[in-house]
Amino acid sequence: MPDIIKTDIGSMTMEELTEYIKNMGEPAFRAKQIYQWIHNKLAASVDDMKNIPAPLREKLKDKYHTAAQVTRLISKEDGTNKFLFRLYDGNVIESVLMKYKHGNSVCISSQVGCRMGCRFCASTIGGLVRNLSAGEMLSQIYSIQRITGERVSNVVVMGTGEPLDNYDNLIRFIKLLNDENGLHISQRNITVSSCGIVPQIKRLADEKLAVTFALSLHASDDEDRKRLMPIANQYTIEECLDACDYYFEKTGRRVTFEYALVMGENDTAGQAEKLAKLVKNKNCHINLIPVNPIKEREYCRSSEDSVEKFKYTLEKYKINVTIRRSMGRDIDAACGQLRRKYEEIRNSL
């Protein structure tokens, strides 16, 4: 797997950037100016940094990269925006802006591609290309704010990639996003989703951050989960749930269990009963997600009746449950769909 950017000033803390600028023979105050341009004024390039001397801007040109818009699709149904961004090396990634009454939420990618292999997801087709730097993860949010002129209040790391498979860059990203000298988005407004890499869940718990952790569960027993998610061959549901309990003990943050409903695979009344018994004594929330079908897979979306019955069964056990509102269905808003389509067209030329 190729390395990410060797020197990426967009991934540096204020202290690191100050040291870097001083080592270039520049005064330390330049670092603060540059940091503000990147994380507060959301500069699209070093050329935007007007109070930075031209010779220094020239030195920094290949050290600062932002996500460049390739495509922007806007849903006529609900106003969801889907962005395809090009990175410095030509790779493309997806980000989604979702508009709610409580504010704007952005779902970002953490990797180019994914190696987790979940059967119903387009993101994993073609495997993992490389990790994103913290700066590249931030740049998705910064570019969306710059393009739309609207403030982002919530961030979900749930797009293409497995965040805990890019652990160090994820933690750096969270701390930079939360920095009072940048967008200063509360850790409580950041959600990290994982398919269940147990040691990394515990490692995240030990960071004692205030982010919400979401486990992609998608099944109520190991056999069903193995059929849908290869990671289940490495870690059992019991191990995943124990790690989630550990996360709650360390952080006091309620865990979310994501459950993508796939017709005929995991949406029966019996499976709902089994799931309810599995989590009934846990401090958790279940988010039911009627799966968005993708052309490369045969899986179908559960019927509305099946979804409602599944929800009702969980509520009988007094489990906190919601059905995620499908957004952007008319613009290929499921993870990986737009990138996949773009790559197919590019490869055919």
Secondary structure by P-SEA (a helix, b strand, c coil): cccccccccccccaaaaaaaaaaacccaaaaaaaaaaccccccccccccccccaaaaaaaccccccccccbbbbbcccbbbbbbbbccccccbbbbbbbcccbbbbbbbccccccccccccccccccccccccaaaaaaaaaaaaaaacccccbbbcccccccccccaaaaaaaaaaacccccccccccbbbbbccaaaaaaaaaaacccbbbbbccccccaaaaaacccccccccaaaaaaaaaaaaaaccbbbbbbbbbcccccccaaaaaaaaaacccccbbbbbbcbbbbcccccccccaaaaaaaaaaaaaaccccccccccccccccccaaaaaaaaaaaaac
